[in-house]
């Protein structure tokens, strides 16, 4: 049975709230509307000091047209340290503190999609997976290292440290899972993950156990609404 939990600090109608659902050990986050205020911070199990990673996201969105959509943001004080986007032309992209790597992928439909990225500093090899199928690998940011000390954010792209959000870049839809490892998973493991297999060994971000800190604030007629897990 789905469990629903939502707290309102208001007696008036609010335009947007952030809602968390759970089903057994499952979790999902619903971002119902375009907003510059609804976001979730995830607390990693270890600092994001990385010379390799696998990042997997499961989400659904009905956003269409020429619109950027932020899928994952890790921001340090001065840099967009690790961002994943759906670009205006439908490509998926990875940014590591500089120009991005872009991947031509089939259009993401409105049903749940499983997207994974692998990257390693030693070779720069970067691969995008969509629903278990891999792109051609690219060589990107060879010798780079992802730096610690930042914040992991879902729903918004912080243009400075936890601020300066733009509604037209926000995520609208539902996020069913975010998992991250500090190494590159083999292709066969990512294919299994795309089918719903759960290895329960994600050692940076484990969706089953990660602490979720939601902020869902929208001002409407001087009324503030907050959604809490």
N, C-alpha and C positions, 0 to 999 in steps of 0.2 A: 504494500500500500504506500502510495506517495504521502510523504509528510510535508506539510507546508508551514513555513514560519516567516512572519513578516511583522515588523513593529513600526508603527507610525507615531511620530511626535507632533501630531496635529489633529484637529477635528475637522479641518477643511479639506477639500479635494486637492490632491497634488498631481502634477502632470507626469512625474516619473518616479519610480522606486526601483531599487535593485532587490531581486528576490533570489533566494537560494532554496533549491529543492534537494531532497535526498530520498533514495530508494534503497533500503538495505545499506550496503557499504558504498553505494554509488552516490555521486554528487553531480549537481549541475548548477550553473549560474545563468540567470536570465537577465539580459539587458534589453528591456522592452522598447525603448525609444532612443532616438538620436539625442545625445546630451553631451554637455561639456563638464558634467559633474559626477556621473556614476562610474565608479571604478572599483577594482579589487586589488589589494596588495597581497602577494603570496610571500610567505617567509621560507626561504630555502633551508634545507637541512645542513648545508655547508656553504661557505662563501663561494661566489661565482668567480673564482680564480682559475681559469680554464684554458688549457691548450688543446682541448678537443671536447666535443659534446655531441649528444643526440638529443634533440628536442622534438617531442611529439604532442600534437594538439588534436583534439576531436571537438568539432563545433558544427553548428548549422546557422546559416544566415540567409535571409531573403533579400539582402541588399543587392541592387542591380545597377547597371549603368556605369558611367565614368565617375567612379567615386573611390577614393582611397579607403581602405579598411585596415586599422591596426589590429593585428592578431596576437602579438606578444611584444612587450616592451621591457627592457632592462636598462635603466637609466642610472648612470653615475652622476656626480655633481656637474661635470662639464661635457659629457658625451652621451649620445645614444649608443650605449655600449653593445647592445644586442637587440635588434628589432626585426620582427617579421611582419610583412605587409602583404595585402592584396592590392596591387597597383590599379590605377585607373583603367589600364588596358587589359586587366584580368590576369596579368602575370603575378607570380608570387616572388617575393624578394627577401633577401637577408642583408642587413646592414650591421657591420661590426666597426663602429667608430669611424666611419668614412663612407665612401661611395659603395653602392650596393652590388650584390650579385643577383641577377634576374633569371627567372625560369619560366619558360613557356609551358603551360599546363592546360589540360582540358578545363572548360568553364566549370567552376564549382557550383553544383546545383543546390537547391534549397534544403535538401535532406542532409543528414549528418555526414561530414567528411573527416577523414583521418589524414593529417598532414604531418610529416616528419622531415626534419633537417638533420644532416650530419655534417660535421666540419672538423678538420684536424689541422693544427698549425704546422706540423712538420712538413707536410706536402702541399697544404692549401686545398686539398680535395674537399669539395663541397657538393652534396647531393640532396636533392629534394625528392621526397616520396609523397605521392597522393594516392590514398586508398590502396597502399601496398605496392604501387608501381613507381619505379624510379625514373628520374630524369637523367639526361646526360650529365655527368659530373663536370664541375667547373673548378678551375684553380683560382682561389680567392684568399686574400689576406694571409699569404704564406709567411710564417714567422711571427704572426700576431699573437697576442694573448688577451683573453677577456679578463678585465680587471675587477677586483672585488670592491665592496663598499657602496653598492647601488641598491636600487629598489626594483623588484619585479612587479609589473603592473599589467592587469588585464582590463580592457575596455577603453583605454585612453592612451594617447601618445604624449608623454610629458616633454615639452620643448625646453623646459629647464627642470631642475631637480624637484620632482613632484608638483609641477605647476604648468600653467600656460597651455591648457588643453583646448582643442578645437572640436566642436561638435561634429563638423563635417568629416572628421577622420575617425570618429568613435566607432566601436563595434556595436552592432545591433543584432541580437539573436541569442543563441544559447550555447554555452561552453560546457561540454560533457567531460573533458579531461585535459590535464596538462601534466606531462611527465618529462623529466630531464635527467640525463646521465652525464657523467664527466668523462665519457669515452664514446667511441663510435660503435654502435651496435651493428652486427652483421645484417645484411639484407634480409636473410631468412627470418631473423627475429622481428624486424620491422614489418614484414609481411604478415607474420602471426599476430602482431599487435593490431594490425589493421582489421583483423577478423574478430577482435574482441578478447584475444588471449591477454592475460594479466600476469606479468612476471613478478610484480611486487618487489622489484629490486632497484627502482629508480632512486639514485643516491643523492641527487641534488634537489629535485622537486618530485615528490610522490603524491599524486592526486588523492590517494586514499587517506593520507595522514597530514598533508601540508596544512599549516595554519592559514586561514583565509581572513583577511581584514577588509571588510566592505565599507565603501563610502558611496552613498547614493543620495546626493543632495541636489534638489532642484528648487529654485526659488520661484514661487508663483503667487502673486497677490500677497507678498511679504510673508508667505507661509513656507517653512522649511520641512521637508520630509526626509527621513532617514530609513533605509532598509538595512536590517541586520541579519546575520546568520543566526 
